[in-house]
Amino acid sequence: MDVRIQAINFDASEKLIAFINKKAERVQRHSPAITSVDVKLTVVKPETAMNKEAVVKVLQPQEEMVASKVADTFEEAIDLCLEAIEKQLEKKKGQK
């Protein structure tokens, strides 16, 4: 599985990158068919409390799932995105 992290207009810390990689591995347990996880991190202007945006795109054969969340920290935004992706994966499993 390929994990790509894109930090827009700032440098992501090693701690944040490790956190994202760990969470991405957890999502792959739900669906081993996942080929890549793209994460885009942005600081929304103006500088307020809820200004960290994360967009997570999960790709698997013939399928793409996207979740976008804004939170107080990038970790919280990533957690919320991956929860939404996991719900989408469960929903797809139920349809098959």
Phi, psi and chi 1 to 4 in degrees:
 res  aa     phi    psi   chi1   chi2   chi3   chi4
   1 MET       -  136.6  176.4 -178.8   69.6      -
   2 ASP  -102.0  126.8 -173.5   24.7      -      -
   3 VAL  -114.0  118.3  178.4      -      -      -
   4 ARG  -112.8  128.6  -70.6 -173.0  -66.4  -93.4
   5 ILE  -118.9  126.1  -58.7  166.7      -      -
   6 GLN  -121.5  116.5 -175.5  179.8   11.4      -
   7 ALA  -103.6  117.4      -      -      -      -
   8 ILE   -88.8  121.2  -50.3  -64.2      -      -
   9 ASN    62.8   23.8  -63.9  -30.6      -      -
  10 PHE  -162.4  164.1   75.8   97.6      -      -
  11 ASP  -100.1  123.9  -67.8  -36.0      -      -
  12 ALA   -74.0  137.8      -      -      -      -
  13 SER   -74.3  159.1   68.1      -      -      -
  14 GLU   -59.2  -38.0  -69.9  -65.2  -39.6      -
  15 LYS   -62.8  -42.6 -174.8  177.4  173.1 -175.4
  16 LEU   -67.0  -41.3 -179.5   58.6      -      -
  17 ILE   -63.6  -43.2  -69.0  168.7      -      -
  18 ALA   -63.3  -40.0      -      -      -      -
  19 PHE   -61.1  -45.7  176.3   82.9      -      -
  20 ILE   -64.3  -44.5  -67.7  168.3      -      -
  21 ASN   -60.9  -41.9  -75.4  -38.9      -      -
  22 LYS   -63.2  -44.4 -178.3  178.9  166.6 -168.7
  23 LYS   -66.7  -36.9  -67.9  -67.9 -176.4  171.1
  24 ALA   -64.4  -39.5      -      -      -      -
  25 GLU   -62.7  -37.4  -73.8  173.5   19.9      -
  26 ARG   -64.7  -39.0 -158.9  178.7  102.8 -144.0
  27 VAL   -66.9  -35.2  168.2      -      -      -
  28 GLN   -65.4  -24.7 -168.4  180.0   27.4      -
  29 ARG   -63.4  -31.1  -73.5 -171.2 -145.1  136.2
  30 HIS   -69.8  -34.0  -74.7  -86.0      -      -
  31 SER  -146.8  100.3  178.1      -      -      -
  32 PRO   -63.8  -13.3  -17.2   26.8      -      -
  33 ALA   -76.0   -7.2      -      -      -      -
  34 ILE   -63.2  126.8  -67.4  172.7      -      -
  35 THR   -97.0  -34.3   55.9      -      -      -
  36 SER  -154.9  155.7   73.1      -      -      -
  37 VAL  -127.4  120.9  175.8      -      -      -
  38 ASP  -106.9  128.6  -66.5  -24.8      -      -
  39 VAL  -121.9  127.3  179.4      -      -      -
  40 LYS  -119.4  122.0 -176.0  172.9  145.1 -171.9
  41 LEU  -111.3  132.1  -55.5  171.1      -      -
  42 THR  -138.1  141.9  -46.3      -      -      -
  43 VAL   -95.2  117.3  177.2      -      -      -
  44 VAL   -80.0  133.5 -179.3      -      -      -
  45 LYS   -88.5  148.1  -58.1  -73.7 -175.0 -149.7
  46 PRO   -77.9  168.5   31.1  -35.2      -      -
  47 GLU   -69.1   95.3  -66.1  -76.4  -27.4      -
  48 THR  -125.1 -176.9   58.2      -      -      -
  49 ALA   -63.3  -54.8      -      -      -      -
  50 MET   -92.4   74.2  -61.1  -68.6  -83.0      -
  51 ASN  -127.9   15.1   70.8  -26.9      -      -
  52 LYS  -103.7  115.4  -51.1  -69.0 -170.5  -64.4
  53 GLU  -109.2  134.6  180.0 -177.0   29.5      -
  54 ALA  -124.9  134.0      -      -      -      -
  55 VAL  -120.1  121.6  178.3      -      -      -
  56 VAL  -116.0  127.2  177.2      -      -      -
  57 LYS  -118.8  123.3 -173.5 -171.7  -57.8 -176.7
  58 VAL  -110.5  126.0  173.4      -      -      -
  59 LEU  -111.7  134.6  -59.0  169.8      -      -
  60 GLN  -141.5  165.5   49.3 -174.3   14.8      -
  61 PRO   -50.8  129.0  -26.7   34.4      -      -
  62 GLN    57.8   19.8  -68.6   91.9   36.3      -
  63 GLU  -150.0  144.3 -128.1  169.7  -13.1      -
  64 GLU  -140.2  130.2  177.7  178.5  -59.7      -
  65 MET  -122.3  136.0  -70.1  167.6 -142.4      -
  66 VAL  -129.9  139.5  179.8      -      -      -
  67 ALA  -137.2  138.7      -      -      -      -
  68 SER  -130.9  127.9  175.0      -      -      -
  69 LYS  -139.0  149.9  -59.0  -69.9  179.2 -174.8
  70 VAL  -118.4  133.1  176.5      -      -      -
  71 ALA  -147.3 -177.6      -      -      -      -
  72 ASP   -74.7  -32.2 -161.3   25.9      -      -
  73 THR  -131.0  158.0   65.4      -      -      -
  74 PHE   -64.8  -36.5  -77.5  119.1      -      -
  75 GLU   -60.2  -44.4  -71.1   83.6   -2.0      -
  76 GLU   -64.6  -42.0 -172.8 -179.8  -12.5      -
  77 ALA   -63.9  -41.3      -      -      -      -
  78 ILE   -62.5  -46.6  -66.1  -69.1      -      -
  79 ASP   -56.1  -46.8  -86.1  -22.1      -      -
  80 LEU   -63.5  -41.5  -66.8  170.7      -      -
  81 CYS   -62.6  -47.0  -76.0      -      -      -
  82 LEU   -69.5  -30.4  -67.5  177.7      -      -
  83 GLU   -61.5  -44.8  -89.0 -179.6   36.2      -
  84 ALA   -63.7  -40.7      -      -      -      -
  85 ILE   -63.7  -43.5  -63.9  -75.1      -      -
  86 GLU   -61.0  -39.8  -73.5  173.9    6.1      -
  87 LYS   -63.3  -40.4  -73.8  178.7 -175.1  170.8
  88 GLN   -63.5  -41.5  -69.4  176.8   40.8      -
  89 LEU   -63.4  -43.3  -72.6  168.3      -      -
  90 GLU   -62.4  -40.5  -69.2  -60.5  -42.3      -
  91 LYS   -62.8  -42.6 -167.8  173.7  178.2 -177.8
  92 LYS   -64.3  -40.5  -69.9  -75.8 -178.8 -168.6
  93 LYS   -60.9  -40.8  -87.7 -173.0 -173.1  173.8
  94 GLY   -66.1  -28.2      -      -      -      -
  95 GLN   -78.4  -22.0  -69.8  175.9   -7.0      -
  96 LYS   -84.1      -  -67.9 -178.6  179.9  177.0
